Amino acid sequence: MKPALLYFVDDDALACRLFQRHSKQLGYACQVFSQAPDCLAAIEKTLPAMVLADLTMPGMDGFELIRRIRQNHSDLPILALTGQSTVERAVQAMQAGASDFLKKPYEQEELCLAIERCLSHAQIASENRELKRQVLDSQAGFGMLGDSEAMRHIYAMIDKLAAVDCPVIIQGQSGSGKELVARAIHDRGTRRAEPFVVIDCGCLSDTLLESELFGHKRGAFTGADKDRTGLLEMARGGTVFLDEIGNISESMQAKLLRVIQEHSITPVGSSRSIEVRARFICATHRDLPQMVEAGEFRHDLYHRLNVVSIAVPTLNERQGDIPLLAQHFADEFCQKYQRPKLQFSAATMQQLCQRHWSGNVRELRNYIERCVIMNESALAMPSEPNPAANTPASAEPSLQTLHELEVVHIQRVLESVGGNHRQAADILGISRTTLWRKLRD
C-alpha cells in the first residue's frame, strides 16, 4: 500500500527539511513547497492526502492558500501552522477553511497526532458522505419518499424481492403507492432492462381485457380490423403489473391461471400459442383472502400469485413522512407552475399531519398542487366536509358571498380532476382563459 502523500508549504527552508525528515520517520510521502502558488499548481496535477501550510508567507499567505484550495477541494484536510499562536489567529485559520491548527515549533509527536487526527476526521467524513449517498441512491432507486419505520420495511421487502423472481401480490388502499412498489421491484431486479407493462384490470370489460392481455387476430371480433399484439407478449421477459386484480371476472381468472401455469398465451382468433416469460406482480385494494373464502376469487389463482405479499401502509400509518412528502410536492409544483417557493409554517404542517388522508399520498399530492395553483402561500387547511359537526342544530347556517361560493366551487372542481385546467374549465362551463383569470384573481 502506497504511503499517504502530504504537501508541506513554508518559505522557511529549515522547516521544510525538518518536515521531510519527520514525515519519512512517520511513514508518509511528502513534497515541500516554498511558495503557495507552486502548491496550488501541484494540487491540480496530483491530489494529496493532506496539506500542511504555514500561515505567514510572502506573496500569497497561508490564509489565501487555504481559501483557494477550498474553492475546488472542499474535503481536502488542511493543517494550519504558525508561530503566532493566538486564539484570534486560530479562528481566522478555521474560518478560511483549515481543518486543524498547530503551533510552531512543534514536537514530532505533536505533528504525528495532528496529522493522524486530520486524516482520521477526513476518512470518517468521507465514509459518512458515501453512506449518505448510498442511502439516497437506494431511495432514489425505489422512486418513493419516506423514512418512517413502515417505509423502511417496504424498502427492505423490495430489495429482497428484486433479488428473486417470483409472483408478488401488493395490497394497499387506493393512492398509497402500490404501482411505485411494483416498479421499484422491477427496476432493481434482473428484468430491469425489459419492459414494465401496466394493465388496469379494474376499468376494462372481459372482452377488452382479454384483447389487451393476449392480443387478437384481424377479424376475431367486430371492430378487429387488424392484428394486435397483446401486452403479455409485449412484456417479453419483463414484468407485468396487474393492477386491481380483484376486479377481474371468474372466466378471466381461469384464463390468467392457465397463462401462469403454462407460460403461454393464445391471441383471440388464433390457434398459435406464444411463449410468455414475464414476471407477474399484482395489486389490489380488496381483501383477496376474504374473496377466496366467499368464492369470489379462485383459490388456485390466489395461491399461484401469492408467493409473497406486501402490505403498503396508508399515509395515516406513516404520518412522520408527511412533512417530507408535502415539501417535495410543493417544490415540484412551484417549479411546474413557476410560483415562488412555498414554506410551511409549523401550525400548517401540524394540520397536514393530523388530517385523515383517505386518498393517501395521491390525495396529499393533489391538495398541495391545488394550493400552489391557487397561490395559497399559507396553505390554510379546508374544513372537513361535515359543517354540522360543530354547529348547534338550531343555529342558522353562515351566509357567504357569491364570490366566496365561486372560489369554493372552483377549488372543489380542480381537486376532483387532479388540477387539470382543461377538464375543470369544461365542467365549469367557462373557457380556460376565464379560469386562469379567476385563479389569478
VENDA-V550332 format. One record per helix or strand. SS is the DSSP state (hx for helix, st for strand). FROM is the first residue (numbers start at 1). LEN is the number of residues. If there is no record, write none. Layout:
# VENDA-V550332
[[SS FROM LEN] [SS FROM LEN]]
This chain:
# VENDA-V550332
[[st 5 5] [hx 13 14] [st 29 5] [hx 36 10] [st 50 5] [hx 62 11] [st 77 6] [hx 87 10] [st 100 4] [hx 108 35] [hx 149 14] [st 168 4] [hx 178 10] [st 196 5] [hx 201 3] [hx 206 9] [st 215 2] [st 228 2] [hx 231 4] [st 239 5] [hx 245 3] [hx 250 13] [st 264 3] [st 268 1] [st 273 3] [st 279 6] [hx 288 6] [hx 299 7] [st 308 4] [hx 315 22] [hx 346 9] [hx 360 14] [hx 402 15] [hx 421 8] [hx 432 9]]
